[in-house]
Amino acid sequence: MQKLTQFREQKGLSKGDLATALGCNRSQIGRWESGLSQPSFAIIDKIDRLTNGEVTINDWYQSWLNRSE
């Protein structure tokens, strides 16, 4: 998901940094950012809180809809 990538890069975070903050692994971050998979609702909630609402569940839903078209 592009919005997650933009947030991460804007904050100067590596995929590993973000993974540590979310309690997951670096490869999962890569899959989410590339749109190959979606995080669980619990992780989406953590991302929402970590980004102070810059990346929300609505962004993930829109990303999923766009992928489905």
Secondary structure, DSSP 8 states (H G I E B T S, - for coil): -HHHHHHHHHTT--HHHHHHHHTS-HHHHHHHHHTS----HHHHHHHHHHTTTSS-HHHHHHHHHHHH-
